[in-house]
Amino acid sequence: MMQFFPNGFVHYLVGGLIIGAAVGLLYITTGLIGGMSTVYSSTWSYFSKQPFFQQHNLIASRDWRLAYAAGLVLGGVVWLAWSGAHAWQTSVPLWQLGLGGFLAGFGARLSQGCTSGHGICGLASLRLPSLLAVLTFLATGISTAQLVAWLAGS
């Protein structure tokens, strides 16, 4: 087990329990589903007059979704300050980060939800489309990692 979790697994378990509790609390108290990919579309509804972005569900949810997203960012900042850890840095070129973000965002819109929406909220709601999406995310991620590792070894 330590080969998969060289720094231990407790912090992952605690983080998962906190996320599950937060999403459950959001749903129980408000009836809202806390996926993140709709934040992108609902935020664009402030700026774009295109019919897609002016859908009632996007306009009606954009304020709480922005607050939800801000809470996620603020949570990371609070953790960083509380833990005393250093900010994580990457050597990945900016263009690759941008391309990866674009592909992830495109995939989230294509699958009508992001990994958090399908994996946390959709699976908890026992939705078959979410199960299929999560299995697709996992298969794609595993295949891509194996392909990159194989190409790097060539």
Sequence and secondary structure as in RCSB ss.txt:
>XXXX:A:sequence
MMQFFPNGFVHYLVGGLIIGAAVGLLYITTGLIGGMSTVYSSTWSYFSKQPFFQQHNLIASRDWRLAYAAGLVLG
GVVWLAWSGAHAWQTSVPLWQLGLGGFLAGFGARLSQGCTSGHGICGLASLRLPSLLAVLTFLATGISTAQLVAW
LAGS
>XXXX:A:secstr
 TTT TT SHHHHHHHHHHHHHHHHHHHHH     SHHHHHHHHTTT   GGGG HHHHHHHHHHHHHHHHHHHH
HHHHHHHH        S HHHHHHHHHHHHHHHHHTTS HHIIIIIIHHTT HHHHHHHHHHHHHHHHHHHHHHH
HHH 
